[in-house]
Amino acid sequence: MKKYNFNAGPSVLSRETIDNTVDAIKNFAGTELSLMEVSHRSKEFQAVADETVALFKEILDIPDGYSVLFLGGGASLQFCMVPYNLLEKKAAYLNTGTWASKAQKEAKLFGEVIEVASSKADNFTYIPKNYTIPADADYFHITTNNTIFGTEIHHDIDSSVTLVADMSSDIFSRPIDVSKYGLIYGGAQKNLAPAGVTFVIVRDDILGKVSRPIPTMLDYCTHIKDGSMFNTPPVVSVYAALQTLKWLKSIGGLSEIYRRNRKKAALLYAEIDRNKLFKGTVTVEEDRSLMNICFVMNDEYKNLEADFLQYAVSKGMVGLKGHRSVGGFRASTYNALPPEAVLALINCMQAFENSIN
């Protein structure tokens, strides 16, 4: 039976990424050594690192004056690295979900934190609007896509202060204007690579402004100076990221993947809205995520939730169960998820609906 991978992360990767990485694990760049056992300072891997940075800059159209880093620790380590490097007196945070809350909590260890707005009281079912960013903040932090609650900021915010964004789950899913951001970071295990590498895109001129001493490994300048090679990088994940970027470029880049992502999401949201059994959890339609589509059983069919999940699993749907903190269902429709997977899920939802008539 064919499987359809809706996992929220680690998640679906392109076939090209998987196959090319497997080949390199067996024999990397003709060295007759595995990618897992070569030196990260070898000329063969340095070429991988250089090409990965170059494709990051090309596909995202990153302006001059920015560095691209590959680090460890996941986005969760960035929750403290960002304020460690940028927060001198005050930072502003938009609270749109679990990960935004965690990032905000870490920042409070380093200085004053202003929560400009939050949708927590409504279970994070929308993106707050009409808030004021403090003009004296060192930076303004947003989480562009909220994997647990299924909301997404679909535009590049205009900020009067340095804009910092956690783009773990929607990087490379749509065109962005990198020049509007001082720093973008994210774990790779959604749209880019297996877990193990964290990307950071940082404008060089925002660094070196805080008065506190920064531990060597937590200082962005350390990794800029050493080209992400201060310590051993996660070579397999970086290599896989390169394969994903090559695949993305080959299909037409961000404009094409954005078209595909909008189409997949529109089809699934339309079925959720049509099907009498289900309802979406995001209350403001314009805030619905293209990456993580969250839905639950309508109240009168709540008792069928476990039955539907079991039925979906029997039809090859993998990873549909909602996050443990919210329940329900979550279909993660990342870049590499083929349209046929969404159609299979829709057919599954319709068949289950017909089965209870």
C-alpha positions in Angstrom: 0.0 0.0 0.0 1.3 3.4 -0.9 2.0 5.7 2.0 1.4 9.5 2.1 3.6 11.3 4.6 1.8 14.2 6.3 4.2 14.3 9.3 4.9 17.8 10.7 8.6 17.2 11.1 10.8 15.4 10.5 8.8 15.3 7.3 8.5 14.4 3.7 11.5 15.1 1.4 11.8 15.0 -2.3 12.7 11.7 -3.9 15.8 13.3 -5.4 17.0 14.5 -2.0 16.6 11.0 -0.5 18.1 9.1 -3.4 21.1 11.4 -3.9 21.8 11.5 -0.1 21.7 7.7 0.0 24.1 7.5 -2.8 26.5 9.9 -1.1 26.3 7.9 2.1 27.5 4.9 0.2 30.1 6.7 -1.9 30.6 10.5 -1.5 31.9 12.4 -4.5 33.8 9.4 -5.8 36.0 9.2 -2.7 34.8 5.6 -2.0 34.1 6.8 1.5 30.7 7.4 3.0 29.5 11.0 3.5 29.1 10.0 7.1 32.8 9.4 7.5 34.6 12.1 5.4 36.3 15.1 6.9 34.2 18.2 7.0 37.3 20.1 6.0 38.0 18.0 2.9 37.8 19.8 -0.4 34.9 17.6 -1.4 32.7 18.6 1.5 33.9 22.3 1.4 32.5 22.3 -2.2 29.1 21.1 -0.8 29.1 23.8 1.9 30.0 26.5 -0.6 27.3 25.4 -3.1 24.7 25.2 -0.4 25.3 28.7 0.7 25.4 29.9 -3.0 22.0 28.3 -3.7 20.5 29.7 -0.5 21.5 33.1 -1.7 20.4 32.5 -5.3 16.9 31.0 -4.6 16.0 33.4 -1.8 17.6 36.4 -3.7 19.6 37.3 -0.5 21.2 40.7 -0.8 24.9 41.5 -0.2 25.8 42.0 3.4 24.1 38.8 4.7 25.8 35.6 5.9 24.3 32.1 5.7 25.2 29.8 8.5 24.6 26.1 9.2 24.6 25.4 12.9 23.5 22.8 15.4 21.0 22.9 18.2 17.8 23.3 16.2 15.6 26.4 16.2 15.3 26.0 20.0 18.9 27.0 20.5 18.2 30.1 18.3 15.6 31.1 20.9 18.5 32.1 23.1 21.2 32.9 20.5 19.0 35.6 19.1 18.7 37.6 22.3 22.3 36.8 23.4 23.5 38.5 20.2 20.9 41.2 19.7 19.1 42.1 22.9 20.8 45.0 24.7 17.8 46.6 26.4 14.5 45.6 25.0 13.0 43.2 22.5 9.5 42.9 21.1 7.7 39.6 20.4 4.5 38.6 18.6 3.0 35.6 20.4 1.3 33.3 17.8 1.8 29.9 19.2 3.9 27.4 21.2 7.2 28.1 19.5 6.7 31.9 19.6 6.0 31.5 23.4 9.1 29.5 23.9 11.3 32.0 22.0 9.8 34.8 24.1 10.4 33.0 27.3 14.1 32.5 26.5 14.6 36.2 25.6 13.4 37.3 29.0 16.7 35.9 30.4 18.6 38.6 28.6 16.5 41.8 29.0 13.1 43.4 28.9 10.6 41.7 26.5 7.5 43.4 25.3 4.7 41.1 24.0 3.2 43.3 21.3 0.2 41.1 20.8 -1.0 37.5 21.4 -3.8 35.2 20.3 -3.2 32.8 23.2 -6.6 33.7 24.8 -8.3 32.2 21.7 -6.0 29.2 21.5 -3.8 30.8 18.8 -6.5 30.4 16.2 -5.5 33.6 14.3 -2.6 36.0 13.7 -3.0 39.2 15.8 -3.2 42.5 13.7 -3.1 46.2 14.5 -0.3 46.0 17.1 2.4 48.6 17.7 6.1 47.7 17.5 8.1 49.7 20.1 10.4 52.1 18.3 13.1 51.6 20.9 13.1 47.8 20.7 16.4 46.2 19.6 14.5 43.8 17.4 11.0 42.5 16.7 10.6 38.7 16.6 7.9 36.8 14.7 7.2 33.1 14.0 6.0 33.1 10.4 4.3 29.7 10.5 2.8 27.9 13.5 3.0 24.2 13.0 0.8 23.2 16.0 -2.1 25.6 15.4 -2.0 26.0 11.7 -1.7 29.8 11.2 0.8 31.6 9.0 1.9 35.1 8.3 1.8 35.3 4.5 3.5 38.6 3.9 6.8 40.3 4.9 6.1 42.6 7.8 7.2 46.2 7.6 9.1 46.9 10.8 10.7 50.0 12.0 13.2 48.0 14.0 15.3 44.9 13.1 12.9 42.1 12.1 13.8 38.6 13.3 11.8 35.6 12.0 11.6 31.9 12.9 10.9 30.4 9.5 11.4 26.8 10.5 8.3 25.5 8.7 7.8 27.8 5.8 11.2 28.7 4.5 11.5 28.2 0.7 7.7 27.7 0.5 7.1 31.1 -1.0 9.0 34.2 -2.2 10.2 36.5 0.6 11.9 39.9 0.6 15.0 39.0 2.7 16.0 42.7 2.8 13.2 43.3 5.3 14.7 41.0 7.8 17.8 41.3 10.0 17.8 37.6 10.8 16.0 34.5 9.7 16.5 31.1 11.3 14.9 27.7 11.3 15.3 24.0 11.8 15.8 22.2 8.5 13.5 19.2 9.2 10.3 20.7 7.6 11.1 21.9 4.0 14.8 21.5 3.7 16.6 18.5 5.1 16.6 15.8 7.9 16.8 17.0 11.4 20.3 18.0 12.5 21.1 21.3 10.9 19.8 24.8 11.6 20.0 27.6 9.1 20.6 31.2 10.0 20.5 34.1 7.5 21.9 37.2 9.3 22.6 40.7 8.2 26.2 41.3 9.3 25.8 44.9 10.4 23.4 44.0 13.2 26.0 42.0 15.1 28.5 43.2 17.6 26.2 45.8 19.2 25.6 44.2 22.6 27.8 45.0 25.6 27.6 41.5 27.2 30.3 38.9 26.5 29.0 36.1 24.4 30.2 32.5 24.7 32.2 31.5 21.6 29.8 28.9 20.3 26.8 31.2 20.8 28.3 34.1 18.9 27.2 34.4 15.3 30.4 36.2 14.5 32.3 33.0 15.4 30.5 31.0 12.7 30.6 33.8 10.1 34.4 34.0 10.5 34.8 30.2 10.2 32.3 29.6 7.5 30.1 27.4 9.7 33.2 25.2 10.3 34.2 26.3 13.8 33.1 22.9 15.0 32.0 19.9 12.9 28.8 20.7 11.1 26.1 18.0 10.5 27.5 17.0 7.1 24.7 14.6 6.1 22.0 17.2 6.8 23.9 19.9 4.9 24.3 17.6 2.0 20.6 16.7 2.0 19.8 20.4 2.1 21.9 21.0 -1.0 20.0 18.2 -2.8 16.6 19.8 -1.8 17.8 23.2 -3.1 18.9 21.7 -6.4 15.5 20.0 -6.7 13.7 23.2 -5.9 15.7 25.2 -8.5 15.0 22.4 -11.1 11.2 22.7 -10.8 11.2 26.5 -11.1 12.1 27.9 -7.7 10.0 29.8 -5.3 7.3 31.1 -7.7 6.6 27.5 -8.8 6.6 25.9 -5.4 4.4 28.7 -4.1 1.9 28.0 -6.9 1.9 24.3 -6.0 1.6 24.9 -2.3 -1.4 27.3 -2.7 -3.1 24.8 -5.0 -2.7 21.9 -2.6 -3.9 23.9 0.4 -6.9 25.3 -1.5 -8.0 21.8 -2.4 -7.8 20.5 1.2 -9.3 23.5 2.8 -12.2 23.3 0.4 -12.9 19.7 1.4 -12.7 20.5 5.1 -15.2 23.4 4.6 -17.5 21.2 2.5 -17.4 17.9 4.4 -20.1 17.8 7.2 -17.8 15.8 9.4 -15.0 18.3 9.7 -14.1 21.9 10.5 -11.0 23.9 10.4 -9.5 25.2 13.6 -8.2 28.6 12.3 -10.9 31.2 12.7 -9.6 33.8 10.3 -9.4 32.4 6.8 -6.6 34.7 5.6 -4.4 33.3 8.5 -4.7 29.7 7.4 -1.3 28.0 6.9 -0.3 26.6 3.6 2.1 24.2 5.4 0.1 22.8 8.3 -3.6 22.3 7.8 -5.3 21.7 11.1 -8.9 20.4 11.5 -11.1 18.6 13.9 -14.4 16.7 13.8 -17.5 18.8 14.0 -19.0 18.7 17.4 -21.8 16.3 16.5 -19.3 13.8 15.1 -16.6 14.2 17.8 -17.1 10.6 18.8 -15.8 9.5 15.4 -12.4 11.1 15.7 -10.5 7.8 16.6 -12.5 5.9 13.9 -11.5 8.4 11.2 -7.9 8.3 12.2 -7.8 4.6 12.1 -9.6 4.6 8.7 -7.1 7.1 7.4 -4.1 5.0 8.6 -5.6 2.0 6.8 -5.6 4.0 3.6 -2.0 4.9 3.9 -2.2 8.3 5.5 0.8 8.8 7.8 1.2 11.5 10.5 -2.3 12.9 10.4 -2.8 13.0 14.2 -2.8 16.5 15.6 -0.2 17.7 18.0 -0.7 16.2 21.5 -1.4 19.7 22.9 -4.4 20.3 20.6 -5.7 17.0 19.3 -7.7 16.6 16.1 -5.8 16.3 12.8 -3.0 18.0 11.1 -2.0 17.5 7.4 1.4 19.0 6.8 1.6 19.9 3.1 5.3 20.8 2.8 7.0 21.5 -0.5 7.9 17.9 -1.2 4.4 16.5 -0.6 3.0 15.6 -4.0 -0.5 16.7 -5.0 -1.6 13.1 -5.2 -1.2 12.9 -1.5 -3.7 15.7 -0.9 -6.1 14.1 -3.4 -5.7 10.7 -1.6 -6.6 12.4 1.7 -9.6 14.1 0.2 -10.8 10.8 -1.2 -10.3 9.3 2.2 -12.4 12.0 3.9 -15.2 11.7 1.4 -15.2 7.9 1.6 -15.4 8.1 5.4 -18.2 10.6 5.2 -20.2 8.3 2.8 -19.6 5.4 5.1 -21.7 6.9 7.9 -24.6 8.1 5.8 
